[in-house]
Amino acid sequence: MRQTYAGAESFPPVARAYKEVSQVARESGLLRKAPWFYAIVGAAIALGFGGAVTGLILLGDSWFQLLIAASLGILFTQVAFLAHEAAHRVILKTGPANDWLARVLAGFGVGMSYSWWDSKHSRHHANPNKVGKDPDIQVDTISFLEEDAAEARGFRRMITRRQGWLFFPLLTLEGLNLHYLGVKHLVSKQPIKGRWIELALIATRFALYLTPIFLLLPLGMAFAFLGVQLAVFGVYMGAAFAPNHKGMPVIAPNAKIDFFSKQVRTSRNISGGWWATWLLGGLNYQVEHHLFPSMARPHLSKAREIVRTQCDALNVPYTETTLWRSYAIVIDYLNRVGLAARDPFDCPISAQYRRG
């Protein structure tokens, strides 16, 4: 059995839907900037870093330092949320200013390549969950499509068979993977705008970050500190981005679908209100973020009401669920995809007879 994909016949065209919701959002003032909000968020994150640095110095040779490491993993993820919004030109007034802010936050603040992430994320926004177009569903360690799972070999095949259950444990390595992929991109031979600036920002960041850790802590504790920080960062990043599209309809490579249907039907919102917005950096309003990628975080909840009203009027499915339910959906979806990597003759009934 082959995985089937949604096409134009699955998503009936919705004429003028996006134009209408855009007009209402603009007239409601939801496309304006929110400088004070981001100033407060930035100040809160800076205060958090100040507390973490103070704790690192005062605790000294203590395994309680691992709590500081975990807090840094959370803080770096919050910086990544801001870099994401700056890349979408949400925070500052002009595009170039936002680009510079995103580059600094990503490189110096998080240790990731802005150019690598921006290229990948822009392609995702243009074609979410579309086969051959969305890089977020291309195979890495995890297979998001059945044909990719069926082609897995060796150690990756072993992982793919149980990839749903292994997804969150594997996210503990995602922080290290994000650093690696960014640097790999920057040292490649392809032309990259701002290559040396990004490399300088990343190198400076790691020098300023790693030096005090290895000076203040015993060697074993220093490596444990880094391990915890990277693990928390990777799990938090993955847990924030994974619920958005995984398990939603996958679009066939040649399907031509209108913008409104494509963005709404492939995205999933997370309920919870203000706490989910803070926890997920606004990604809980994934439908609205995909329709209005340059909309400031505090306006997304109001845009949700506009979009839901339009979806109800046009009978377009609007998906929203709890955070925990979304994780269950992701795990179930990845496990179902992973079945393609299993031996087709290894069925549960025959396995039961063999055990008997």
C-alpha positions as CSV (number, residue, x, y, z in Angstrom):
1,M,0.0,0.0,0.0
2,R,1.3,3.5,-0.9
3,Q,0.7,6.6,1.0
4,T,-1.9,8.8,-0.7
5,Y,-1.6,12.6,-0.9
6,A,-4.1,15.4,-0.9
7,G,-4.7,17.1,-4.2
8,A,-6.8,19.8,-5.7
9,E,-9.8,17.6,-5.6
10,S,-9.3,17.1,-1.8
11,F,-9.1,20.9,-1.2
12,P,-11.9,22.6,-3.2
13,P,-10.7,26.1,-4.2
14,V,-11.9,28.9,-1.9
15,A,-12.2,32.1,-4.0
16,R,-11.3,35.4,-2.4
17,A,-11.0,33.8,1.1
18,Y,-7.5,35.1,1.8
19,K,-8.2,38.5,0.4
20,E,-11.2,38.9,2.6
21,V,-9.5,37.8,5.9
22,S,-6.5,40.0,5.0
23,Q,-8.7,43.0,4.6
24,V,-10.4,42.4,7.9
25,A,-7.1,41.9,9.7
26,R,-5.7,45.1,8.2
27,E,-8.8,47.2,9.0
28,S,-8.7,45.8,12.6
29,G,-5.1,47.0,13.0
30,L,-3.7,43.5,13.4
31,L,-0.9,44.0,10.9
32,R,0.7,46.8,12.9
33,K,4.0,46.3,14.8
34,A,4.1,45.7,18.5
35,P,7.5,47.2,19.6
36,W,6.7,47.4,23.3
37,F,5.7,43.8,23.5
38,Y,9.1,42.7,22.0
39,A,10.9,45.1,24.2
40,I,9.4,43.5,27.3
41,V,10.1,40.0,26.0
42,G,13.7,40.9,25.2
43,A,14.1,42.5,28.6
44,A,12.7,39.4,30.3
45,I,15.0,37.1,28.4
46,A,18.0,39.3,29.2
47,L,17.0,39.2,32.9
48,G,16.9,35.5,32.7
49,F,20.4,35.3,31.2
50,G,21.6,37.6,33.9
51,G,20.2,35.3,36.6
52,A,21.7,32.2,34.9
53,V,25.2,33.8,34.7
54,T,24.9,34.8,38.4
55,G,23.9,31.3,39.4
56,L,26.8,29.8,37.3
57,I,29.3,32.0,39.2
58,L,27.8,31.6,42.7
59,L,27.1,27.9,42.6
60,G,30.7,27.0,41.7
61,D,31.6,23.3,41.8
62,S,28.0,21.9,42.3
63,W,25.8,19.5,40.4
64,F,23.0,22.1,40.9
65,Q,24.7,23.7,37.9
66,L,22.7,21.3,35.7
67,L,19.6,23.4,36.7
68,I,21.4,26.4,35.3
69,A,22.2,24.4,32.1
70,A,18.5,23.5,31.7
71,S,17.4,27.1,32.2
72,L,19.9,28.2,29.5
73,G,18.4,25.6,27.1
74,I,15.0,27.3,27.7
75,L,16.4,30.8,27.3
76,F,18.2,29.9,24.1
77,T,15.0,28.6,22.7
78,Q,13.2,31.8,23.6
79,V,15.9,33.7,21.7
80,A,15.3,31.4,18.7
81,F,11.6,32.3,18.8
82,L,12.6,36.0,18.6
83,A,15.0,35.2,15.7
84,H,12.2,33.4,13.9
85,E,9.9,36.5,14.3
86,A,12.7,38.9,13.2
87,A,13.3,36.7,10.1
88,H,9.6,37.2,9.3
89,R,10.1,41.0,9.7
90,V,7.8,41.2,12.6
91,I,9.8,43.1,15.3
92,L,11.4,46.2,13.7
93,K,10.0,48.6,11.1
94,T,12.2,47.8,8.1
95,G,13.1,44.6,6.4
96,P,16.9,45.1,6.5
97,A,16.8,46.0,10.2
98,N,14.8,42.8,10.9
99,D,17.3,40.8,8.8
100,W,20.2,42.1,10.8
101,L,18.4,41.4,14.1
102,A,17.6,37.9,13.0
103,R,21.2,37.3,12.0
104,V,22.5,38.5,15.3
105,L,19.9,36.6,17.4
106,A,20.4,33.4,15.5
107,G,24.2,33.5,15.2
108,F,25.3,35.2,18.4
109,G,22.3,34.4,20.5
110,V,21.6,30.8,19.5
111,G,24.7,29.6,17.6
112,M,22.7,28.8,14.4
113,S,23.1,30.0,10.8
114,Y,20.5,32.5,9.9
115,S,21.0,32.0,6.1
116,W,20.6,28.3,6.4
117,W,17.5,28.5,8.5
118,D,15.9,31.3,6.5
119,S,16.2,29.5,3.2
120,K,14.8,26.3,4.6
121,H,12.0,28.1,6.5
122,S,10.9,30.3,3.5
123,R,10.5,27.2,1.3
124,H,8.4,25.6,4.1
125,H,6.1,28.6,4.3
126,A,5.6,28.7,0.6
127,N,4.6,25.0,0.4
128,P,3.8,23.5,3.8
129,N,3.6,19.7,3.7
130,K,4.0,19.5,-0.1
131,V,6.0,16.6,-1.3
132,G,9.3,17.7,-3.0
133,K,8.8,21.3,-1.9
134,D,8.7,21.4,1.9
135,P,12.2,20.7,3.4
136,D,10.5,20.1,6.8
137,I,9.2,16.7,5.5
138,Q,12.3,15.6,3.8
139,V,14.0,12.6,5.4
140,D,16.7,13.2,7.9
141,T,17.0,10.7,10.7
142,I,13.2,10.6,10.9
143,S,11.1,9.7,7.8
144,F,7.9,11.8,7.4
145,L,6.8,10.0,4.2
146,E,6.2,6.3,3.7
147,E,8.3,6.0,0.6
148,D,11.2,7.5,2.5
149,A,10.6,5.0,5.4
150,A,10.6,2.1,2.9
151,E,14.0,3.1,1.6
152,A,15.6,3.3,5.0
153,R,18.5,0.9,5.5
154,G,20.8,-0.2,8.3
155,F,20.7,1.7,11.5
156,R,18.3,4.3,10.2
157,R,15.9,1.5,9.3
158,M,16.0,0.2,12.9
159,I,15.1,3.7,14.1
160,T,12.4,4.3,11.5
161,R,10.5,1.2,12.5
162,R,9.9,2.7,16.0
163,Q,10.4,6.4,15.1
164,G,7.2,7.6,16.7
165,W,8.3,6.4,20.2
166,L,11.9,7.5,19.5
167,F,11.0,10.9,18.3
168,F,11.3,12.8,21.6
169,P,14.3,10.9,22.8
170,L,16.0,11.8,19.5
171,L,15.2,15.4,20.0
172,T,17.9,15.5,22.8
173,L,20.4,15.5,19.9
174,E,18.6,18.1,17.8
175,G,20.3,21.0,19.4
176,L,23.7,19.6,18.4
177,N,22.3,18.8,15.0
178,L,21.1,22.4,14.5
179,H,24.6,23.8,15.3
180,Y,26.2,21.3,13.0
181,L,23.9,21.9,10.0
182,G,24.4,25.6,10.3
183,V,28.2,25.5,10.3
184,K,28.2,22.9,7.5
185,H,26.1,25.2,5.4
186,L,28.4,28.2,6.1
187,V,31.6,26.3,5.1
188,S,30.1,24.9,2.0
189,K,31.2,26.1,-1.5
190,Q,27.8,27.5,-2.4
191,P,27.5,31.3,-2.5
192,I,26.1,32.6,0.8
193,K,25.3,36.2,1.6
194,G,26.9,37.3,4.9
195,R,28.9,34.1,5.3
196,W,31.8,35.6,7.2
197,I,29.6,37.7,9.4
198,E,27.6,34.6,10.5
199,L,30.8,32.6,11.1
200,A,32.2,35.4,13.2
201,L,29.0,35.7,15.2
202,I,28.8,31.9,15.9
203,A,32.5,31.7,16.7
204,T,32.3,34.6,19.1
205,R,29.2,33.2,20.7
206,F,30.8,29.8,21.4
207,A,34.0,31.4,22.7
208,L,32.1,33.6,25.2
209,Y,29.8,30.7,26.2
210,L,32.2,27.8,26.5
211,T,35.2,29.6,28.1
212,P,33.6,30.4,31.5
213,I,32.0,27.0,31.7
214,F,35.3,25.2,31.3
215,L,37.1,27.7,33.6
216,L,34.6,27.6,36.4
217,L,33.6,23.9,36.4
218,P,35.5,20.6,36.6
219,L,35.9,19.0,33.2
220,G,33.3,16.2,33.7
221,M,30.7,18.7,35.1
222,A,31.4,21.1,32.3
223,F,30.6,18.4,29.7
224,A,27.5,17.4,31.7
225,F,26.5,21.0,31.7
226,L,26.7,21.3,27.9
227,G,24.9,18.0,27.5
228,V,21.9,19.1,29.6
229,Q,21.8,22.5,27.9
230,L,21.9,21.0,24.4
231,A,19.3,18.3,25.3
232,V,16.8,20.8,26.8
233,F,17.3,23.2,23.8
234,G,16.8,20.4,21.3
235,V,13.7,18.9,23.0
236,Y,12.2,22.4,23.5
237,M,12.8,23.4,19.9
238,G,11.4,20.2,18.5
239,A,8.4,20.1,20.9
240,A,7.5,23.7,19.8
241,F,7.7,23.1,16.0
242,A,6.6,19.5,15.7
243,P,2.9,19.9,16.5
244,N,2.4,22.5,13.8
245,H,2.1,20.3,10.7
246,K,3.1,16.7,11.4
247,G,0.1,14.4,11.0
248,M,-1.8,17.0,8.9
249,P,-2.6,16.4,5.2
250,V,0.4,15.9,2.9
251,I,0.0,17.6,-0.5
252,A,0.8,15.8,-3.8
253,P,3.9,17.2,-5.7
254,N,1.9,18.5,-8.7
255,A,-1.2,19.7,-6.9
256,K,-2.3,23.3,-7.4
257,I,-4.1,24.6,-4.4
258,D,-5.2,28.1,-3.4
259,F,-3.2,29.8,-0.7
260,F,-5.9,30.0,1.9
261,S,-6.8,26.3,1.7
262,K,-3.1,25.2,1.5
263,Q,-2.1,27.1,4.7
264,V,-5.2,26.4,6.8
265,R,-5.6,22.7,6.0
266,T,-2.0,21.7,6.6
267,S,-1.6,23.7,9.9
268,R,-2.6,22.8,13.4
269,N,-3.2,25.3,16.3
270,I,-2.6,24.5,19.9
271,S,-5.2,25.6,22.4
272,G,-4.3,27.1,25.8
273,G,-4.4,30.9,25.3
274,W,-1.7,33.1,26.8
275,W,0.4,30.4,28.5
276,A,0.7,28.4,25.2
277,T,1.7,31.7,23.4
278,W,4.5,32.2,25.9
279,L,5.6,28.6,25.9
280,L,5.6,28.2,22.2
281,G,6.6,31.7,21.1
282,G,3.4,32.3,19.2
283,L,3.7,29.0,17.2
284,N,0.5,27.8,18.9
285,Y,-1.3,30.0,16.4
286,Q,0.2,28.2,13.4
287,V,-2.7,28.7,11.1
288,E,-2.7,32.5,11.6
289,H,1.1,32.6,11.4
290,H,1.1,30.9,8.0
291,L,-1.6,33.2,6.7
292,F,0.0,36.3,8.2
293,P,3.8,35.5,8.7
294,S,4.6,39.1,9.5
295,M,1.9,39.5,12.1
296,A,3.2,40.3,15.7
297,R,2.7,37.7,18.3
298,P,0.2,39.6,20.5
299,H,-2.2,40.0,17.5
300,L,-2.4,36.4,16.5
301,S,-5.2,35.5,19.0
302,K,-7.4,38.2,17.5
303,A,-6.7,37.0,14.0
304,R,-7.7,33.5,15.1
305,E,-11.3,34.7,15.5
306,I,-11.3,36.2,12.1
307,V,-9.9,33.1,10.4
308,R,-12.2,30.8,12.3
309,T,-15.2,32.8,11.2
310,Q,-14.1,32.6,7.6
311,C,-13.5,28.9,7.8
312,D,-16.9,28.2,9.4
313,A,-18.6,30.3,6.6
314,L,-16.7,28.4,3.8
315,N,-16.8,25.0,5.5
316,V,-13.0,24.8,5.6
317,P,-11.7,22.5,8.3
318,Y,-9.8,24.4,11.0
319,T,-7.7,22.2,13.3
320,E,-7.0,23.0,16.9
321,T,-6.2,20.7,19.7
322,T,-4.3,20.5,23.1
323,L,-0.6,20.4,23.3
324,W,-0.5,16.8,24.7
325,R,-3.0,15.6,22.1
326,S,-0.9,17.1,19.4
327,Y,2.1,15.1,20.6
328,A,0.0,11.9,20.6
329,I,-1.0,12.7,17.0
330,V,2.7,13.2,16.0
331,I,3.8,10.0,17.6
332,D,1.0,8.0,16.0
333,Y,1.6,9.5,12.6
334,L,5.4,8.8,12.7
335,N,4.7,5.2,13.9
336,R,2.3,4.7,11.0
337,V,4.9,6.0,8.5
338,G,7.5,3.8,10.1
339,L,5.5,0.7,9.3
340,A,6.8,1.0,5.7
341,A,10.3,0.2,7.0
342,R,9.2,-3.1,8.5
343,D,9.4,-6.5,6.9
344,P,6.1,-6.9,5.1
345,F,6.1,-10.6,6.1
346,D,6.7,-9.8,9.8
347,C,3.0,-9.5,10.8
348,P,1.9,-9.6,14.4
349,I,0.0,-12.9,14.0
350,S,2.9,-14.8,12.5
351,A,5.2,-13.3,15.2
352,Q,2.8,-14.6,17.8
353,Y,2.9,-18.2,16.3
354,R,6.7,-18.0,16.2
355,R,6.8,-17.1,19.9
356,G,4.4,-20.0,20.6
